[in-house]
Amino acid sequence: MPTRFEVVTLVHAPPGLVFDTSLSVEAHTESMAGARERAVAGVTTGRLGPGDRVTWRARHFGLPWRLTSVISGYERPAYFMDEQVAGPFRRWRHAHHFVLAPDGRGTVMRDVVEFAAPAGPLGTLAEALVLRRYMTRLILRRNAHLKRVTEAAAR
């Protein structure tokens, strides 16, 4: 069974802007600069859209990683899904939800991530001991960057 976690972030910017920024290749690479993540194939600049594929190269745990994902769901400005089609995970699905904040002055961004490591029981153990916490921190870091960028653009 895949590991699942959610991250909720309040962004003081309109949903359309937060949605569009979340699909920006440049915003993603800026948010993942610590892992030296960059787009190396598929859509490598600009904004991703329905059906687009991108291959990311990064360093995690001191090792090089490649992951190719596709935008498999897309309902602007409320939702999109990216899924791994090639890469290190047995499964990777990241649903991005955007709703107007209850006070009407921002966006509640909710990330729902499901992933499964390879290597059977050893991978399951790695998920529980290391990967869940590590992946949650990556999403928190990404969202903090998106929050800064979109709030600055909304001013």
Beta strands, then each sheet from edge to edge (+ up, - down):
strand 1: 3-11
strand 2: 38-42
strand 3: 53-60
strand 4: 63-75
strand 5: 79-86
strand 6: 91-100
strand 7: 107-116
sheet 1: 1+ 7- 6+ 5- 4+ 3- 2+
end
